[in-house]
Amino acid sequence: MQKFPSKIKFRNFRKSEFKTSLRNRTARKSPDTLMPPATEQISNTKIRLFAVWGVLMAAGAVLGFNLYNLQIVRGPKLTERARNQQMVNLRPYMPRRQIVDRNKDVLAIDQQVYTLYAHPKQFSEPRHKVAELLAPILDKEVSELETKFAAKNSGITLNSTLPEQLADRVSALSLNGLELRQKYARFYPQQDLVSEVVGYVNLDRRGQAGLEYSQEKLLERSVQTVRLSRAGNGALMPDYVPEGFPNFDDMRLQLTIDSRLQRAARFALKNQMKRYSAKRGAVIVMDAYDGSLLAMVTQPTYNPNEYSKSDISLFKNWTVADLYEPGSTFKPLNVAIALEAGIIKPDDTFNDSGIIQVGDRTIKNAENKRYGNITIAQILQHSSNIGMVQIIQRLRPSIYYGWLEKLGLGQKLETDLPFSVASQLKNQEEFVATPIEPATTSFGQGFSLTPLQLVQMTGALANGGKLVTPHAVKGLLDSKEQMHYTPTRTEPRQIFSPITTQRVVEMMETVVSAKGTGKEARIPGYRIAGKTGTAQKASSSGGYQSNARITNFISILPAESPRYVVLAIVDEPKGANAYGGTVAAPIAKSVMEALITIEQIPPSQPSQAR
């Protein structure tokens, strides 16, 4: 057995040598655990760098694509959206133009008003106390307001057009639960005085009747929408408001209507209608020189400030929208036709036996009267139907029909008032073939027209034979009394010669004489020409209504220098003595008296006054 030496010597290793030796031994024992060489480490580093670089490039590409999409592709749309958020389209309120009469008295104006809402759930005072405080301001009963407060807790409309002065009184109460919202509303200071001419506007500020409807373009001021910048809090930036914005003209729509004459006409008409329990009535005053309407009254009427409370049928001005048979008021025009056609002379006479046979029809005078031998002036003075038939029988029916068409029968009247309808006349074939048609037309029956068209035709007798255009609009007037716009109208059309119209007017004077049917229209010191008319009303089923009549009186003054035409109509007056001379003529007299004062018409010369 081998023996070890008893004394063994150990070598001292340095620490570095020990680590080297240990690595060598480990390497020999485990080859798989060797560290990679330096080149491989560099390769791994590059891979990582390329990976990071690739990610960054991809992110940059995505970012670049998004920037391209936002800036180039979607840029214009996004810019527009941003501007829409930064800008506001402002269309300022533009008040509707005022309407004034010929004396510049205001007939229609926009004014600031308020809608008053009540929210009872927010009341800090008892409901009955709130009602007591509001009642005298709103002109309502306390019980009525309490009932409204009890109906619901919020959003109760107490007044939708509260004037500014009353709104101030409501605000002064300092009551919780009351809300005032400002708005603008159309206001008619004269109330119902000229409603048939002016009309009204609805809640959308659109004209629905009268000149408010037909003259919409003249009454609406043009306004341009302006884009303004606003700050981040939504407030408009005044630095970007265009200079002179908002700006609108000061022009007003001036009418030919005279409110003073309109008031006098309405007063006279209402009184006479009440006296005779009439269905409706109308008065028209026209300056025959140019067709200016100085007054146009219909009764009953409505208050345009409260149009929603009125009967819808009243919104239509029946003097331009309804037809009627004029009766004897058309006789002077037939005399003018006959004189102009040369079939009669002013001093011709006719035999009125009180009855005449035309074909299979029998025609009589009113109340079966007969007048014997009478002149043409007496035919008008006594309103002889028989005399008129004899005059027109001298004229060939085809020629007579041509004259009626020349006057405008069967056509629509040109006027600035809305809803005008065409007059009605039988077709020429039927008119010429049936003898009764010319006969009945001679005394104003068998055809129909509007009251305004009768005024236009009679105006041709007053102005020397011209048909003028009846109108109520004078033009646009500024605050310096300068006229900026006058509507273009059709040139007057000559129908009769001045000598013919002069002779007819002189004949019409006899109607207003002491023995004529129009003597109730006489005015001492003035020469008045006129013609009465009492016509049966046509029935919708054919023929005429037995107990319904329409009374008229049309006049021209002054007779020595004709200028003004006045028509008074009363529909379905009650009573045995209800005729044109008794019902309508007194109305015309009252209106003419007011006209004489307003226009300062001098009295006729003593030798001329009749």
C-alpha positions as CSV (number, residue, x, y, z in Angstrom):
1,M,0.0,0.0,0.0
2,Q,1.4,3.3,-1.0
3,K,1.9,5.8,1.6
4,F,1.6,9.5,1.3
5,P,4.2,11.7,2.6
6,S,3.5,13.0,5.9
7,K,4.0,16.6,4.9
8,I,2.2,18.2,1.9
9,K,2.9,21.7,0.6
10,F,0.1,23.8,-0.9
11,R,0.6,26.4,-3.6
12,N,-0.9,29.9,-3.2
13,F,-3.1,31.0,-6.2
14,R,-3.8,34.6,-7.0
15,K,-7.5,35.4,-7.4
16,S,-7.2,36.2,-11.1
17,E,-5.5,32.9,-11.8
18,F,-8.1,31.1,-9.9
19,K,-10.9,32.6,-12.0
20,T,-9.0,31.7,-15.2
21,S,-8.4,28.2,-14.2
22,L,-12.0,27.8,-13.1
23,R,-13.3,29.1,-16.5
24,N,-11.0,26.7,-18.3
25,R,-12.1,23.8,-16.3
26,T,-15.8,24.8,-16.8
27,A,-15.2,25.1,-20.6
28,R,-13.7,21.7,-20.8
29,K,-16.5,20.2,-18.8
30,S,-19.5,22.1,-20.5
31,P,-18.8,23.3,-24.1
32,D,-22.5,24.6,-24.6
33,T,-22.1,27.3,-21.9
34,L,-19.4,29.3,-23.7
35,M,-19.8,33.1,-24.2
36,P,-20.5,34.4,-27.8
37,P,-17.8,36.0,-29.7
38,A,-17.7,39.9,-30.1
39,T,-18.9,39.8,-33.8
40,E,-22.0,38.0,-32.8
41,Q,-22.8,40.6,-30.1
42,I,-22.4,43.4,-32.6
43,S,-24.8,41.6,-35.0
44,N,-27.5,41.3,-32.3
45,T,-27.2,45.0,-31.5
46,K,-27.7,46.0,-35.2
47,I,-30.8,43.8,-35.4
48,R,-32.2,45.6,-32.4
49,L,-31.4,49.0,-33.8
50,F,-32.9,48.1,-37.2
51,A,-36.1,46.9,-35.4
52,V,-36.4,50.2,-33.4
53,W,-35.6,52.1,-36.6
54,G,-38.3,50.2,-38.4
55,V,-40.9,50.9,-35.8
56,L,-40.0,54.6,-35.8
57,M,-40.2,54.7,-39.6
58,A,-43.6,52.9,-39.6
59,A,-44.9,55.3,-36.9
60,G,-43.6,58.2,-39.0
61,A,-45.2,56.9,-42.1
62,V,-48.5,56.5,-40.3
63,L,-48.1,60.0,-38.8
64,G,-47.2,61.4,-42.2
65,F,-50.2,59.7,-43.8
66,N,-52.5,61.1,-41.1
67,L,-51.0,64.6,-41.6
68,Y,-51.5,64.3,-45.3
69,N,-55.1,63.1,-44.8
70,L,-55.8,65.9,-42.4
71,Q,-54.0,68.7,-44.2
72,I,-54.5,67.8,-47.8
73,V,-57.4,65.4,-48.2
74,R,-59.7,66.6,-45.4
75,G,-58.2,70.0,-45.0
76,P,-60.8,72.1,-46.7
77,K,-63.7,70.4,-44.9
78,L,-62.0,70.7,-41.6
79,T,-61.2,74.3,-42.2
80,E,-64.8,74.9,-43.0
81,R,-66.0,73.2,-39.9
82,A,-63.5,75.3,-37.8
83,R,-64.7,78.5,-39.4
84,N,-68.4,77.5,-38.8
85,Q,-67.5,77.1,-35.1
86,Q,-65.7,80.3,-35.0
87,M,-68.1,82.4,-37.1
88,V,-71.8,83.1,-36.8
89,N,-74.3,84.0,-39.6
90,L,-76.2,87.0,-38.3
91,R,-79.4,88.1,-40.0
92,P,-80.5,91.1,-38.0
93,Y,-84.2,91.9,-37.5
94,M,-85.4,94.4,-40.2
95,P,-88.6,96.1,-39.3
96,R,-91.3,96.0,-42.0
97,R,-91.8,99.4,-43.6
98,Q,-94.5,101.7,-42.2
99,I,-97.7,102.3,-44.0
100,V,-99.0,105.9,-43.9
101,D,-101.9,107.7,-45.5
102,R,-101.6,110.6,-47.8
103,N,-101.3,113.0,-44.9
104,K,-98.5,110.7,-43.4
105,D,-100.6,109.5,-40.5
106,V,-99.4,106.1,-39.5
107,L,-101.6,103.2,-40.5
108,A,-99.2,100.2,-39.8
109,I,-95.9,100.0,-37.9
110,D,-93.6,97.4,-36.4
111,Q,-93.3,97.9,-32.6
112,Q,-91.5,96.1,-29.8
113,V,-93.8,94.0,-27.7
114,Y,-93.4,91.2,-25.2
115,T,-94.8,87.8,-24.5
116,L,-95.6,87.3,-20.8
117,Y,-95.3,83.8,-19.4
118,A,-96.2,82.7,-15.9
119,H,-94.5,79.7,-14.1
120,P,-96.6,79.2,-10.9
121,K,-94.2,76.6,-9.5
122,Q,-91.6,79.4,-9.1
123,F,-94.0,81.8,-7.4
124,S,-92.6,83.2,-4.1
125,E,-96.0,84.9,-3.4
126,P,-99.4,83.2,-3.1
127,R,-101.1,82.8,-6.5
128,H,-104.1,85.0,-5.6
129,K,-101.7,87.8,-4.7
130,V,-99.9,87.5,-8.0
131,A,-103.2,87.5,-9.8
132,E,-104.3,90.7,-7.9
133,L,-101.1,92.5,-8.9
134,L,-101.3,91.5,-12.6
135,A,-105.0,91.9,-13.2
136,P,-105.1,95.7,-13.5
137,I,-102.0,95.7,-15.8
138,L,-103.3,93.0,-18.1
139,D,-106.9,94.2,-17.9
140,K,-108.1,90.8,-16.8
141,E,-110.2,89.5,-14.0
142,V,-108.4,88.2,-10.9
143,S,-110.5,84.9,-11.0
144,E,-109.5,84.4,-14.7
145,L,-105.8,84.6,-13.8
146,E,-106.1,82.3,-10.8
147,T,-107.8,79.7,-13.1
148,K,-104.9,79.9,-15.5
149,F,-102.4,79.5,-12.7
150,A,-104.2,76.4,-11.4
151,A,-104.3,74.8,-14.9
152,K,-100.6,74.0,-15.0
153,N,-97.3,74.7,-13.2
154,S,-95.3,76.3,-15.9
155,G,-95.3,77.9,-19.4
156,I,-98.7,79.8,-19.1
157,T,-99.0,82.5,-21.8
158,L,-100.7,85.5,-20.2
159,N,-100.3,88.0,-23.1
160,S,-98.5,87.5,-26.4
161,T,-98.4,91.2,-27.5
162,L,-97.8,93.1,-24.3
163,P,-96.8,96.7,-25.0
164,E,-93.4,98.0,-23.7
165,Q,-94.9,100.3,-21.2
166,L,-97.0,97.5,-19.7
167,A,-94.0,95.2,-19.7
168,D,-92.1,97.8,-17.7
169,R,-94.9,97.8,-15.1
170,V,-94.8,94.0,-14.9
171,S,-91.0,94.1,-14.4
172,A,-91.4,96.7,-11.7
173,L,-93.4,94.2,-9.6
174,S,-90.3,92.1,-9.2
175,L,-92.3,88.9,-8.9
176,N,-90.6,85.5,-9.2
177,G,-92.2,83.1,-11.8
178,L,-93.0,85.8,-14.4
179,E,-91.0,85.8,-17.7
180,L,-91.0,88.5,-20.4
181,R,-89.7,87.6,-23.9
182,Q,-89.1,90.5,-26.3
183,K,-90.3,90.3,-29.9
184,Y,-91.6,92.6,-32.7
185,A,-95.2,92.7,-33.9
186,R,-97.2,94.6,-36.5
187,F,-99.4,97.3,-34.9
188,Y,-102.3,99.2,-36.5
189,P,-102.8,102.4,-34.6
190,Q,-106.1,103.2,-36.4
191,Q,-107.5,99.7,-35.6
192,D,-110.4,98.9,-38.0
193,L,-110.4,102.3,-39.8
194,V,-108.6,101.1,-42.9
195,S,-108.4,97.4,-42.4
196,E,-110.1,96.6,-45.7
197,V,-107.4,98.5,-47.5
198,V,-104.3,97.8,-45.4
199,G,-105.0,94.2,-44.3
200,Y,-102.9,92.4,-41.7
201,V,-99.8,90.2,-41.2
202,N,-99.8,86.8,-39.5
203,L,-97.5,85.5,-36.8
204,D,-94.8,84.8,-39.4
205,R,-94.9,88.4,-40.4
206,R,-96.4,87.6,-43.8
207,G,-99.2,89.7,-45.3
208,Q,-102.5,87.9,-45.5
209,A,-104.9,90.5,-46.8
210,G,-105.0,94.0,-48.3
211,L,-101.9,95.9,-49.2
212,E,-99.9,94.0,-46.6
213,Y,-100.4,91.0,-49.0
214,S,-100.2,92.6,-52.4
215,Q,-97.3,95.0,-51.6
216,E,-95.2,92.5,-49.7
217,K,-92.1,93.3,-51.8
218,L,-92.4,97.0,-51.1
219,L,-93.0,96.5,-47.4
220,E,-90.2,94.0,-46.7
221,R,-86.8,95.7,-46.4
222,S,-84.0,93.7,-48.0
223,V,-81.4,92.5,-45.5
224,Q,-78.1,90.7,-46.1
225,T,-76.8,88.0,-43.8
226,V,-73.4,88.9,-42.3
227,R,-70.8,86.4,-41.0
228,L,-69.2,87.6,-37.7
229,S,-66.4,86.2,-35.6
230,R,-67.1,85.2,-32.0
231,A,-64.9,84.6,-29.0
232,G,-64.4,81.3,-27.2
233,N,-67.2,82.1,-24.9
234,G,-69.6,82.6,-27.9
235,A,-69.7,86.4,-27.6
236,L,-69.6,88.4,-30.9
237,M,-66.4,90.2,-31.6
238,P,-67.4,93.8,-32.4
239,D,-64.1,94.6,-34.1
240,Y,-65.2,92.4,-37.0
241,V,-68.7,93.9,-37.4
242,P,-68.9,95.6,-40.9
243,E,-69.1,99.3,-40.9
244,G,-72.7,100.6,-41.0
245,F,-74.2,97.2,-39.9
246,P,-77.1,96.9,-39.4
247,N,-78.4,99.6,-41.7
248,F,-81.8,100.1,-43.3
249,D,-83.6,102.8,-45.2
250,D,-86.2,105.1,-43.7
251,M,-88.8,104.8,-46.5
252,R,-92.5,104.4,-45.8
253,L,-95.3,103.1,-48.1
254,Q,-97.6,106.1,-48.6
255,L,-101.2,105.5,-49.6
256,T,-103.7,107.8,-51.4
257,I,-106.2,107.1,-48.7
258,D,-107.3,110.1,-46.5
259,S,-108.0,108.8,-42.9
260,R,-110.3,111.8,-42.3
261,L,-112.5,111.0,-45.2
262,Q,-112.3,107.3,-44.4
263,R,-113.6,108.0,-40.9
264,A,-116.5,110.2,-42.2
265,A,-117.4,107.5,-44.7
266,R,-117.4,104.7,-42.1
267,F,-119.5,106.8,-39.7
268,A,-122.2,107.6,-42.3
269,L,-122.3,104.0,-43.6
270,K,-122.6,102.4,-40.1
271,N,-125.4,104.7,-39.1
272,Q,-127.4,104.0,-42.2
273,M,-126.9,100.3,-42.1
274,K,-128.0,100.2,-38.5
275,R,-131.1,102.2,-39.4
276,Y,-132.1,99.8,-42.2
277,S,-130.7,96.6,-40.5
278,A,-128.6,96.0,-43.6
279,K,-126.4,93.0,-44.3
280,R,-123.4,94.9,-45.4
281,G,-122.3,98.1,-47.2
282,A,-119.5,99.9,-48.9
283,V,-118.3,103.4,-49.8
284,I,-115.7,104.3,-52.4
285,V,-114.3,107.7,-53.2
286,M,-112.0,108.1,-56.2
287,D,-110.2,111.0,-57.8
288,A,-111.1,110.5,-61.5
289,Y,-108.1,112.4,-62.7
290,D,-105.6,109.6,-61.9
291,G,-107.6,106.8,-60.1
292,S,-106.4,107.6,-56.6
293,L,-108.7,106.1,-54.0
294,L,-109.3,108.6,-51.2
295,A,-111.6,106.3,-49.2
296,M,-112.6,102.7,-49.4
297,V,-114.9,101.5,-46.6
298,T,-116.6,98.1,-46.1
299,Q,-118.9,97.3,-43.2
300,P,-118.8,95.1,-41.2
301,T,-115.0,95.0,-40.8
302,Y,-112.4,93.8,-38.4
303,N,-109.6,94.9,-36.2
304,P,-106.2,93.8,-37.7
305,N,-104.6,93.9,-34.2
306,E,-106.9,91.1,-33.2
307,Y,-107.5,89.4,-36.6
308,S,-107.6,85.9,-35.0
309,K,-110.9,86.9,-33.2
310,S,-112.6,87.9,-36.5
311,D,-114.7,86.1,-39.0
312,I,-112.4,85.0,-41.8
313,S,-114.9,86.2,-44.4
314,L,-114.2,89.8,-43.4
315,F,-110.6,89.6,-44.5
316,K,-111.8,89.8,-48.1
317,N,-112.5,93.3,-49.5
318,W,-115.8,92.6,-51.3
319,T,-115.6,95.8,-53.3
320,V,-112.9,94.2,-55.4
321,A,-113.6,90.5,-54.8
322,D,-117.4,90.2,-55.1
323,L,-119.7,90.7,-58.1
324,Y,-123.1,92.3,-58.2
325,E,-125.6,93.6,-60.7
326,P,-125.3,97.5,-60.6
327,G,-128.9,98.1,-61.7
328,S,-129.8,101.7,-62.7
329,T,-126.4,103.1,-61.7
330,F,-125.2,101.7,-65.0
331,K,-127.7,103.7,-67.1
332,P,-125.5,106.8,-67.5
333,L,-122.8,104.7,-69.1
334,N,-125.4,103.3,-71.5
335,V,-126.5,106.8,-72.4
336,A,-122.8,107.7,-73.0
337,I,-122.5,104.7,-75.3
338,A,-125.6,105.6,-77.3
339,L,-124.4,109.3,-77.7
340,E,-120.9,108.2,-78.7
341,A,-122.3,105.7,-81.2
342,G,-124.5,108.5,-82.7
343,I,-127.8,106.6,-82.3
344,I,-129.3,109.4,-80.1
345,K,-129.1,113.1,-79.6
346,P,-129.3,114.9,-76.3
347,D,-132.7,116.4,-77.1
348,D,-134.3,113.2,-78.3
349,T,-137.6,112.1,-76.7
350,F,-139.1,108.7,-76.1
351,N,-142.6,107.4,-75.2
352,D,-142.6,105.6,-71.9
353,S,-145.9,103.6,-71.7
354,G,-144.7,101.8,-68.5
355,I,-144.4,98.4,-70.3
356,I,-142.5,97.0,-73.2
357,Q,-142.4,93.5,-74.8
358,V,-139.0,92.1,-75.8
359,G,-139.4,88.7,-77.4
360,D,-141.3,86.5,-74.9
361,R,-140.5,88.8,-71.9
362,T,-142.3,91.7,-70.5
363,I,-140.3,94.6,-69.0
364,K,-141.8,97.2,-66.7
365,N,-140.7,100.2,-64.7
366,A,-140.3,100.1,-61.0
367,E,-143.7,100.2,-59.3
368,N,-145.3,99.9,-62.7
369,K,-144.9,103.7,-63.4
370,R,-145.3,105.3,-66.8
371,Y,-143.9,108.6,-67.8
372,G,-145.2,109.3,-71.3
373,N,-143.0,111.4,-73.6
374,I,-139.7,112.0,-71.8
375,T,-136.3,113.3,-72.7
376,I,-133.1,111.4,-72.1
377,A,-132.3,113.5,-69.1
378,Q,-135.8,112.6,-67.7
379,I,-135.1,108.9,-68.4
380,L,-132.2,109.2,-66.0
381,Q,-134.1,111.5,-63.6
382,H,-136.9,109.0,-63.2
383,S,-134.8,105.9,-63.8
384,S,-137.1,104.7,-66.7
385,N,-136.3,101.1,-67.7
386,I,-138.6,101.5,-70.7
387,G,-136.8,104.5,-72.0
388,M,-133.4,102.8,-71.7
389,V,-134.6,99.7,-73.6
390,Q,-135.8,101.9,-76.4
391,I,-132.4,103.7,-76.6
392,I,-130.4,100.5,-76.7
393,Q,-132.8,98.9,-79.3
394,R,-131.5,101.5,-81.7
395,L,-128.0,100.0,-81.5
396,R,-127.1,96.8,-83.2
397,P,-126.4,94.1,-80.5
398,S,-123.0,93.2,-81.9
399,I,-121.9,96.9,-81.7
400,Y,-123.4,97.3,-78.3
401,Y,-121.5,94.2,-77.1
402,G,-118.2,95.7,-78.5
403,W,-118.8,98.9,-76.4
404,L,-119.4,96.8,-73.3
405,E,-116.1,95.0,-73.9
406,K,-114.4,98.3,-74.5
407,L,-115.6,99.5,-71.1
408,G,-114.0,96.4,-69.5
409,L,-117.0,94.1,-68.9
410,G,-116.0,90.5,-68.8
411,Q,-112.5,91.4,-67.8
412,K,-110.5,91.7,-64.6
413,L,-109.9,95.2,-63.2
414,E,-106.3,96.2,-62.9
415,T,-105.6,97.5,-59.3
416,D,-103.0,97.2,-56.6
417,L,-105.6,95.8,-54.2
418,P,-105.5,91.9,-54.0
419,F,-108.0,89.3,-54.9
420,S,-109.7,91.3,-57.7
421,V,-112.1,89.2,-59.8
422,A,-113.2,89.5,-63.4
423,S,-116.6,90.9,-64.2
424,Q,-119.1,88.6,-65.9
425,L,-120.8,89.2,-69.3
426,K,-122.6,86.7,-71.5
427,N,-120.6,85.4,-74.5
428,Q,-121.1,87.4,-77.6
429,E,-123.0,84.6,-79.5
430,E,-125.6,84.3,-76.7
431,F,-125.8,88.1,-76.2
432,V,-126.4,88.9,-79.9
433,A,-128.8,86.0,-80.5
434,T,-131.1,86.7,-77.6
435,P,-132.9,90.2,-77.7
436,I,-133.6,90.1,-74.0
437,E,-129.9,90.3,-73.2
438,P,-129.3,93.8,-74.6
439,A,-132.6,94.9,-73.2
440,T,-131.8,93.9,-69.6
441,T,-128.3,95.2,-69.9
442,S,-129.6,98.6,-70.8
443,F,-130.9,99.0,-67.2
444,G,-128.0,97.2,-65.4
445,Q,-129.1,93.6,-65.1
446,G,-128.0,90.3,-66.7
447,F,-124.3,91.0,-66.1
448,S,-122.2,91.6,-63.0
449,L,-119.1,93.6,-61.9
450,T,-117.4,94.7,-58.8
451,P,-118.2,98.0,-57.0
452,L,-114.7,99.3,-57.8
453,Q,-115.1,98.6,-61.5
454,L,-118.4,100.6,-61.5
455,V,-116.4,103.5,-59.9
456,Q,-113.7,103.2,-62.6
457,M,-116.3,103.3,-65.4
458,T,-118.2,106.2,-63.9
459,G,-114.8,107.9,-63.5
460,A,-114.6,108.0,-67.3
461,L,-117.7,110.3,-67.3
462,A,-116.0,112.6,-64.8
463,N,-112.5,113.0,-66.4
464,G,-113.5,113.5,-70.1
465,G,-113.9,109.9,-71.2
466,K,-110.8,108.0,-69.9
467,L,-110.5,104.7,-68.1
468,V,-108.0,105.2,-65.3
469,T,-106.5,102.6,-63.0
470,P,-108.0,102.7,-59.5
471,H,-105.2,102.4,-56.9
472,A,-104.4,103.0,-53.2
473,V,-100.6,103.0,-53.3
474,K,-98.9,106.4,-54.0
475,G,-95.3,105.2,-53.6
476,L,-92.2,104.9,-51.3
477,L,-91.6,108.1,-49.3
478,D,-88.5,108.9,-47.2
479,S,-88.3,111.0,-44.0
480,K,-87.3,114.0,-46.1
481,E,-90.6,113.8,-48.0
482,Q,-88.8,112.6,-51.2
483,M,-90.7,110.1,-53.3
484,H,-88.3,107.2,-54.3
485,Y,-90.6,104.9,-56.1
486,T,-94.0,105.2,-57.8
487,P,-95.7,102.1,-59.2
488,T,-96.0,101.9,-63.0
489,R,-99.6,101.9,-64.1
490,T,-101.4,101.4,-67.4
491,E,-101.9,104.6,-69.4
492,P,-105.5,105.9,-69.2
493,R,-107.6,104.6,-72.2
494,Q,-109.9,107.0,-74.0
495,I,-113.4,105.6,-74.2
496,F,-115.7,108.6,-74.7
497,S,-115.2,112.1,-76.1
498,P,-115.2,115.0,-73.6
499,I,-118.3,116.5,-75.2
500,T,-120.2,113.2,-74.6
501,T,-119.2,112.9,-71.0
502,Q,-120.1,116.6,-70.4
503,R,-123.6,116.0,-71.7
504,V,-124.1,112.9,-69.6
505,V,-122.9,114.6,-66.4
506,E,-125.4,117.5,-67.1
507,M,-128.2,114.9,-67.5
508,M,-127.1,113.3,-64.2
509,E,-127.5,116.6,-62.4
510,T,-131.3,116.4,-63.0
511,V,-131.3,113.2,-60.9
512,V,-130.2,115.2,-57.8
513,S,-132.7,118.0,-58.6
514,A,-135.8,118.6,-56.5
515,K,-137.8,116.1,-58.6
516,G,-135.1,113.4,-59.1
517,T,-134.7,110.1,-57.4
518,G,-131.4,111.3,-55.9
519,K,-132.7,114.5,-54.2
520,E,-131.5,113.2,-50.8
521,A,-127.9,113.9,-52.0
522,R,-128.4,117.6,-52.7
523,I,-125.9,120.0,-51.0
524,P,-126.9,123.6,-51.0
525,G,-124.5,125.7,-53.1
526,Y,-123.0,122.8,-55.0
527,R,-123.8,121.2,-58.3
528,I,-123.9,117.4,-57.8
529,A,-124.5,114.8,-60.6
530,G,-125.7,111.4,-59.6
531,K,-127.7,108.2,-60.3
532,T,-129.6,106.0,-57.9
533,G,-130.0,102.3,-58.3
534,T,-132.2,99.7,-56.6
535,A,-131.6,96.2,-58.1
536,Q,-132.9,92.8,-57.2
537,K,-130.2,90.3,-56.1
538,A,-129.5,87.4,-58.3
539,S,-130.3,84.0,-56.9
540,S,-127.7,81.2,-56.9
541,S,-130.4,78.9,-58.3
542,G,-131.3,81.3,-61.2
543,G,-133.5,84.3,-61.4
544,Y,-133.8,86.8,-58.7
545,Q,-134.5,86.8,-54.9
546,S,-138.0,88.2,-54.2
547,N,-137.2,89.8,-50.9
548,A,-133.6,90.9,-51.4
549,R,-132.3,94.0,-53.0
550,I,-129.1,96.0,-53.2
551,T,-129.3,99.8,-53.1
552,N,-126.7,102.2,-54.8
553,F,-126.0,105.8,-55.4
554,I,-123.1,107.0,-57.5
555,S,-122.3,110.7,-57.7
556,I,-119.9,113.0,-59.5
557,L,-118.8,116.4,-58.1
558,P,-118.5,119.2,-58.8
559,A,-120.7,118.9,-61.9
560,E,-119.3,122.1,-63.5
561,S,-115.7,120.7,-63.2
562,P,-116.1,117.0,-62.6
563,R,-113.3,115.3,-60.6
564,Y,-114.5,113.1,-57.7
565,V,-116.6,109.9,-57.9
566,V,-118.5,108.7,-54.8
567,L,-120.2,105.4,-54.6
568,A,-122.4,104.2,-51.7
569,I,-123.8,100.7,-51.6
570,V,-126.1,99.1,-49.0
571,D,-126.8,95.4,-49.3
572,E,-130.2,94.0,-48.3
573,P,-131.6,96.9,-46.3
574,K,-134.9,96.2,-44.6
575,G,-138.1,98.2,-44.8
576,A,-140.7,99.2,-47.4
577,N,-139.0,102.4,-48.3
578,A,-135.5,101.0,-48.8
579,Y,-134.3,102.3,-52.2
580,G,-131.2,103.8,-53.6
581,G,-132.5,107.3,-53.2
582,T,-133.5,106.8,-49.6
583,V,-130.8,104.5,-48.3
584,A,-127.6,105.1,-50.3
585,A,-128.0,108.7,-51.4
586,P,-127.9,110.2,-47.8
587,I,-124.6,108.3,-47.2
588,A,-123.1,109.8,-50.3
589,K,-124.2,113.2,-49.2
590,S,-122.4,112.9,-45.9
591,V,-119.3,111.7,-47.6
592,M,-119.4,114.5,-50.2
593,E,-119.8,117.1,-47.4
594,A,-116.6,115.8,-45.7
595,L,-114.9,115.7,-49.1
596,I,-115.8,119.3,-49.8
597,T,-114.3,120.4,-46.5
598,I,-111.1,118.3,-46.8
599,E,-110.4,119.2,-50.5
600,Q,-111.7,122.8,-49.9
601,I,-113.9,122.6,-53.0
602,P,-115.4,126.1,-53.5
603,P,-119.2,126.4,-54.0
604,S,-120.6,126.6,-57.5
605,Q,-121.3,130.0,-58.9
606,P,-124.8,131.2,-57.9
607,S,-126.0,131.1,-61.5
608,Q,-124.7,127.5,-61.7
609,A,-125.9,126.1,-58.4
610,R,-129.1,124.1,-58.8
